[in-house]
């Protein structure tokens, strides 16, 4: 009987070790103090650290002032994707918002990420982006828009 339990436990361990695993570059993005109506777009990087394709099935914000965009295309093992999060910076005051990420990760099928900050008229002016940062931002925006269009077409 002990051998049977040991065999089941070993099989369970192997099954879990051989799966898709969601990992985030950060679980909270702190905007800091920002000016009203400034750019509220930020990105979270999701990496599949498992050995099977990871699929993000849904991303839900805790309120209408936060708009997530994502792709449902499978993320192959070792690869990454971006979740674009927009916050309505016209709303003055501090904010702390939760975003739920649903995937086919057997251990973390529901993950939670956060954005926080303070929309304040007295915030310092944002530093201008370098040409490299502008190019990277344009590329990320284009990729996120393409992914959002795919999601809208499927939905």
Order of alpha helices (4+ residues) and beta strands (2+ residues): alpha-beta-beta-beta-beta-beta-beta-beta-beta-alpha
